[in-house]
Amino acid sequence: MLRAVSGRRPLRRRLSVVAGFARRCGRLALVALALPILVVLALRWLDPPTSAFILARQWQHLRTGQPAAVGSSWVDLERISPHLAVAVIAAEDQRFPDHHGFDFHAIGRALEYNASNRTVRGASTISQQTAKNLFLWSGRSYLRKGLEAGLTVLLETLWPKHRILEVYLNLAEFGDGVFGARAAAERIFHTSPDRLSRQQAALLASVLPDPGRLDAGHPSAHVRQKARWVRAQMEQLGGARLLDRL
């Protein structure tokens, strides 16, 4: 009888150790889940001073000896020209007011295009780009896309649309190392972000696919043609009235 009791004690101790380890893992999992939710929720009201993408570009410029990337001071959406807000929607994500983070129509078209072409066409929404620019790194790994999808759901759940657009306009790269509406307006067009014209806004939106190579200040024929298309789309979407839907 004594032997049976003593034999059960080591088993109980092992089970206790396993249970304690499971509890600690559970707490860590809860923290891992709660932390991004709390950070995203806080940034609904707190303006991010920088982003993961800006920091990465600054490090890249530092390593290569290029001039430092320029991240401008924050500017509220109300102090950004509505032309720029509408232009980026027209150029990047025309269903932005209506979708919940993912444009499945655009994803389907991109998959069809990519299946028969050597070049790759993306279908990222403004919400997805905001999540990526703010928190993640560039690249095409499944891990990054998975994290991007989860963060996009959080942004769409915890932020209103106008906040997503406001953060995007303050983080987007509009020129080589030029981030945000204020820096773009001041450095490229020598004006303030609230005074950007329709044409200037269309030019800035036109370089978003490749701001390191395309130049809104000295636009190529391709950029000018894209800007004409963007302006036409802005009119079709209703101009500044589109922002009333956010």
C-alpha positions in Angstrom: 0.0 0.0 0.0 2.8 2.4 0.8 4.5 1.6 -2.4 1.4 2.4 -4.4 1.0 5.8 -2.7 4.6 6.7 -3.2 4.3 5.7 -6.9 1.5 8.1 -7.4 3.3 11.1 -6.0 5.9 11.4 -8.8 3.1 11.2 -11.3 1.2 13.9 -9.5 4.3 16.1 -9.5 4.8 15.5 -13.3 1.1 16.4 -13.9 1.5 19.5 -11.8 4.6 20.6 -13.7 2.8 20.0 -17.0 -0.3 21.9 -15.8 1.9 24.8 -14.7 3.7 24.9 -18.0 0.3 24.9 -19.8 -0.9 27.8 -17.7 2.2 29.8 -18.4 1.8 29.1 -22.2 -1.8 30.1 -22.0 -0.9 33.4 -20.3 1.7 34.1 -22.9 -0.8 33.4 -25.7 -3.3 35.8 -24.2 -0.6 38.5 -23.9 0.4 37.8 -27.5 -3.2 38.2 -28.6 -4.0 41.2 -26.4 -0.9 43.2 -27.1 -1.6 44.0 -30.8 -5.3 44.7 -30.0 -4.3 47.2 -27.3 -1.7 48.8 -29.6 -4.1 49.2 -32.5 -6.9 50.5 -30.2 -4.5 53.1 -28.7 -3.5 54.3 -32.1 -7.1 55.1 -32.9 -6.4 58.2 -30.9 -2.6 58.5 -30.6 -0.8 59.6 -33.7 2.1 57.2 -34.5 5.4 59.1 -34.5 6.9 56.8 -37.2 6.3 53.4 -38.8 8.1 50.1 -39.4 8.4 50.9 -43.1 9.9 54.4 -42.4 12.4 53.0 -40.0 13.4 50.3 -42.5 13.9 52.9 -45.2 15.9 55.1 -42.9 18.2 52.2 -42.1 18.5 51.4 -45.8 19.5 55.0 -46.6 22.0 55.0 -43.7 23.6 51.8 -45.0 23.9 53.0 -48.5 25.0 56.5 -47.7 21.9 58.1 -49.2 20.2 61.2 -47.7 18.0 60.3 -44.7 14.4 59.4 -45.4 12.1 62.2 -44.5 9.1 61.6 -42.2 7.1 64.7 -41.8 5.3 65.9 -38.7 1.8 64.7 -38.3 -1.1 66.5 -40.0 -4.8 65.8 -39.3 -7.0 64.7 -42.2 -8.9 68.0 -42.0 -5.7 69.8 -42.8 -4.9 67.7 -45.9 -6.3 68.7 -49.2 -9.4 66.6 -50.0 -8.0 66.3 -53.5 -5.2 64.2 -52.1 -7.5 62.0 -50.1 -9.7 61.4 -53.1 -6.8 60.9 -55.4 -5.2 58.1 -53.4 -8.6 56.3 -53.1 -9.1 56.7 -56.9 -5.6 55.4 -57.6 -5.2 52.7 -55.0 -8.6 51.5 -53.6 -11.8 52.7 -55.2 -14.0 50.4 -53.0 -12.3 51.8 -49.8 -15.5 53.3 -48.4 -17.5 50.1 -48.8 -15.2 47.1 -48.2 -14.2 45.7 -44.8 -10.5 45.6 -45.4 -10.2 43.3 -48.4 -11.4 43.9 -52.0 -12.2 40.4 -53.2 -13.1 41.7 -56.7 -9.6 43.2 -57.1 -8.0 40.0 -55.7 -9.8 37.9 -58.3 -8.7 40.2 -61.1 -5.1 40.2 -59.9 -5.0 36.4 -59.7 -6.3 36.2 -63.3 -3.7 38.7 -64.5 -0.8 37.1 -62.6 -1.7 33.7 -64.0 -1.0 34.8 -67.6 1.6 37.6 -67.2 5.2 37.7 -66.0 4.7 40.9 -64.0 2.8 40.7 -60.7 -0.2 42.9 -60.0 -1.2 43.4 -56.4 -4.7 44.0 -54.9 -3.9 45.5 -51.5 -6.4 47.9 -50.1 -5.6 51.1 -48.3 -6.4 49.3 -45.1 -3.9 46.5 -45.9 -1.2 49.0 -46.9 -1.7 50.9 -43.7 -1.3 47.8 -41.6 1.8 46.8 -43.5 3.4 50.3 -43.5 2.7 50.8 -39.8 3.7 47.5 -38.3 5.4 45.2 -40.8 8.3 44.7 -43.3 8.2 44.6 -47.1 8.2 41.3 -48.8 6.0 38.6 -50.1 6.3 35.8 -47.5 3.2 34.0 -46.3 4.1 35.0 -42.7 4.0 38.7 -43.5 0.8 38.3 -45.6 -0.8 36.4 -42.7 0.2 39.1 -40.1 -1.0 41.8 -42.5 -4.4 40.1 -42.9 -4.8 39.9 -39.1 -3.8 43.5 -38.5 -6.1 44.6 -41.3 -9.0 43.0 -39.6 -8.1 44.8 -36.3 -7.8 48.2 -38.1 -11.2 47.8 -39.8 -12.8 46.6 -36.5 -11.3 49.2 -34.2 -10.8 52.3 -36.4 -13.3 54.3 -38.5 -12.5 54.6 -42.2 -11.4 58.2 -41.9 -8.8 57.3 -39.3 -7.4 54.6 -41.6 -7.2 57.1 -44.4 -5.6 59.7 -42.1 -2.9 57.4 -41.0 -2.2 56.1 -44.5 -1.8 59.7 -45.8 0.7 60.4 -43.0 2.8 57.2 -43.7 2.6 56.7 -47.4 5.8 57.2 -49.4 5.2 59.9 -52.1 8.8 60.1 -53.3 12.2 58.5 -52.6 12.4 58.7 -48.8 9.6 61.3 -48.6 6.9 60.1 -46.3 3.5 61.7 -45.5 1.3 64.4 -47.0 3.2 67.3 -45.3 6.6 66.2 -46.4 5.4 65.5 -50.0 3.6 68.9 -50.3 6.5 70.9 -48.9 9.4 69.1 -50.5 7.9 68.2 -53.9 5.5 71.1 -54.6 6.7 73.8 -52.0 3.3 74.2 -50.6 1.3 73.1 -47.5 -0.8 69.9 -47.5 -4.1 71.7 -47.4 -3.2 73.7 -50.5 -2.4 70.8 -52.9 -4.2 71.2 -56.1 -6.2 68.5 -57.9 -3.3 68.0 -60.4 -0.7 67.9 -57.7 -2.7 65.4 -55.8 -3.2 63.2 -58.9 0.6 63.3 -59.5 1.4 62.2 -55.9 -1.2 59.4 -56.1 0.3 58.3 -59.5 3.7 57.6 -58.0 2.5 55.4 -55.1 3.2 52.1 -56.9 6.9 52.9 -57.1 7.9 56.2 -55.3 11.6 55.3 -55.4 11.6 55.4 -59.1 8.7 57.7 -60.2 8.8 61.4 -59.5 5.7 63.6 -59.0 7.8 66.8 -59.1 9.4 65.9 -62.5 6.8 63.6 -63.9 7.6 61.3 -66.9 5.1 60.8 -69.7 3.9 57.7 -67.9 3.3 59.5 -64.6 1.4 62.4 -66.5 -0.7 59.8 -68.3 -1.5 58.0 -65.0 -2.3 61.4 -63.4 -4.9 62.1 -66.1 -6.5 58.8 -65.5 -6.5 59.5 -61.7 -8.2 62.8 -62.2 -10.9 61.2 -64.4 -11.5 58.6 -61.7 -11.7 61.3 -59.0 -14.5 63.0 -61.0 -16.3 59.7 -61.5 -16.2 58.9 -57.8 -17.8 62.3 -57.0 -14.8 64.3 -56.0 -14.7 65.5 -52.4 -18.2 64.3 -51.8 -16.7 60.8 -51.7 -15.2 61.6 -48.3 -18.7 62.1 -46.8 -19.1 58.3 -47.1 -16.2 57.5 -44.7 
